[in-house]
Amino acid sequence: MTVKRIVPNLRASNPAALARFYAEVFDLTVPMDMGWIAFLQNETTHQLELHTASEGGSGTPLPVVSIEVDNFDDTLARLNRLGHAPDYGPVDEPWGIRRFYFSDPEGNLVNVVTHIS
């Protein structure tokens, strides 16, 4: 057996609105909106990873999803332009990542991360 995809599902009272928010922050597309569920994609990256954890590290709460980006500052600027500020960070963590947390419009805690060179 080969797992082909693992996809987090974020609870949302308005899936299309939350999808538009994520599309704007992370430069994603919304190829399908069925009303009760909306799909987001990035055509250039398909990476499979699953984490299990008791906390978010550095004593922080566990986010529902971690999203690695190649342009950390641009992502933070996009978030700020939408009127959202980080709940944690930006911070360089001792295990070699730079990250911030934010709460999306539905209250989901999101970890945005990039590796420190």
C-alpha positions as CSV (number, residue, x, y, z in Angstrom):
1,M,0.0,0.0,0.0
2,T,1.1,3.6,-0.8
3,V,-0.5,6.6,0.8
4,K,-1.0,9.1,-1.9
5,R,-2.3,12.1,0.0
6,I,-3.0,13.3,3.6
7,V,-5.2,16.4,3.8
8,P,-6.1,18.4,6.9
9,N,-9.8,19.5,7.1
10,L,-10.3,22.7,8.9
11,R,-13.8,23.2,10.4
12,A,-15.5,26.3,8.9
13,S,-19.0,27.8,9.2
14,N,-18.4,29.3,5.7
15,P,-15.9,27.0,3.8
16,A,-15.7,29.3,0.7
17,A,-14.8,32.4,2.8
18,L,-12.2,30.5,4.8
19,A,-10.7,29.1,1.5
20,R,-10.5,32.6,0.1
21,F,-8.6,33.7,3.2
22,Y,-6.1,30.9,2.9
23,A,-5.8,31.5,-0.9
24,E,-4.9,35.1,-0.2
25,V,-2.4,34.5,2.6
26,F,-0.6,31.5,0.9
27,D,-1.1,32.3,-2.8
28,L,-3.2,29.2,-3.4
29,T,-6.0,28.4,-5.8
30,V,-9.5,27.1,-5.1
31,P,-10.2,24.6,-7.8
32,M,-13.4,23.3,-6.3
33,D,-16.1,24.7,-4.0
34,M,-19.0,22.4,-3.3
35,G,-20.6,24.7,-0.7
36,W,-20.0,22.4,2.2
37,I,-16.3,21.9,1.4
38,A,-13.7,23.9,-0.6
39,F,-10.4,22.6,-1.9
40,L,-7.2,24.6,-1.9
41,Q,-4.1,23.7,-4.0
42,N,-0.6,24.7,-5.0
43,E,0.2,23.2,-8.3
44,T,4.0,23.1,-7.7
45,T,4.2,21.1,-4.5
46,H,2.8,17.8,-3.4
47,Q,4.5,16.7,-0.2
48,L,3.2,14.1,2.2
49,E,3.8,14.4,5.9
50,L,2.0,13.6,9.1
51,H,3.0,14.7,12.6
52,T,1.8,13.6,16.1
53,A,2.5,15.9,19.0
54,S,1.5,16.8,22.5
55,E,2.3,20.5,22.1
56,G,3.5,23.0,19.5
57,G,7.1,23.3,20.9
58,S,8.6,26.0,23.1
59,G,5.6,25.5,25.4
60,T,3.1,26.7,22.8
61,P,-0.4,25.2,22.1
62,L,-0.6,22.6,19.3
63,P,-1.6,24.1,16.0
64,V,-4.1,22.3,13.8
65,V,-1.8,22.6,10.7
66,S,1.7,23.6,9.9
67,I,2.4,25.3,6.5
68,E,6.0,25.7,5.3
69,V,6.6,28.6,3.0
70,D,9.5,29.7,0.8
71,N,8.9,33.5,1.5
72,F,8.3,33.9,5.2
73,D,8.3,37.7,5.2
74,D,5.9,37.9,2.2
75,T,3.5,35.5,3.9
76,L,3.6,37.5,7.2
77,A,2.9,40.7,5.2
78,R,0.0,39.1,3.4
79,L,-1.5,38.1,6.8
80,N,-1.0,41.6,8.2
81,R,-2.7,43.2,5.1
82,L,-5.7,41.1,5.8
83,G,-5.9,42.6,9.3
84,H,-4.5,39.5,11.2
85,A,-1.5,39.6,13.5
86,P,0.5,36.6,14.7
87,D,-0.5,35.0,18.0
88,Y,3.1,33.8,18.5
89,G,6.3,35.0,16.9
90,P,7.9,35.5,14.5
91,V,10.6,33.6,16.3
92,D,13.7,31.6,15.5
93,E,13.4,28.3,17.3
94,P,16.4,26.4,18.6
95,W,15.7,23.4,16.3
96,G,16.4,25.5,13.1
97,I,13.1,27.0,12.0
98,R,11.6,30.5,11.9
99,R,7.9,30.5,12.6
100,F,4.8,32.3,13.7
101,Y,1.3,31.2,14.7
102,F,-1.9,32.9,13.7
103,S,-5.6,32.2,14.3
104,D,-7.6,32.1,11.1
105,P,-11.1,33.7,10.9
106,E,-12.6,30.5,12.3
107,G,-10.2,30.2,15.2
108,N,-8.0,27.5,13.9
109,L,-4.4,27.9,15.1
110,V,-1.9,27.7,12.2
111,N,1.8,27.4,12.3
112,V,3.7,29.1,9.5
113,V,7.3,27.9,9.2
114,T,10.5,28.3,7.2
115,H,13.8,26.6,7.7
116,I,16.7,28.8,8.8
117,S,19.7,28.6,6.5
